[in-house]
Amino acid sequence: MNDKRTKRVRFKLKQVSNRKRLTVFRSNKHLYAQVIDDSVGKTLASASSKEKNIEIDTKDRKSIAEIIGKNIAQRSLEQGIKEVAFDKGKYKYHGLIKILADSARTEGLIF
């Protein structure tokens, strides 16, 4: 089921827009976000909960998702990328994924 959703989401994103793609991956412990340029196949900006400036032990996962959303927005704006297409992958748009997307929007990313 998850593979079907992933393929459907990516296919629609690539068909509809030429924007850079903001991809989210969530494991049991960590959360990752990347801005990818599909025309070149290159990662332009990334943020994750594995970075040294984020203390996982002291914070809950929701606040970590918010921090990662802010970080990915700031890093992509530094690269000059304001508009992205949000690729939620195999995940439903709720919980940590929604929190990450909303915090990226409040920092200035458009999607």
BELWO-V748617 format. One record per run of one state. SS is the DSSP state (h for helix, s for strand, l for the rest). FROM is the first residue (numbers start at 1). TO is the last residue. If there is no record, write none. Layout:
SS,FROM,TO / SS,FROM,TO
This chain:
l,1,1 / h,2,16 / l,17,19 / s,20,26 / l,27,30 / s,31,37 / l,38,41 / s,42,48 / l,49,60 / h,61,78 / l,79,82 / s,83,87 / l,88,95 / h,96,107 / l,108,109 / s,110,110 / l,111,111
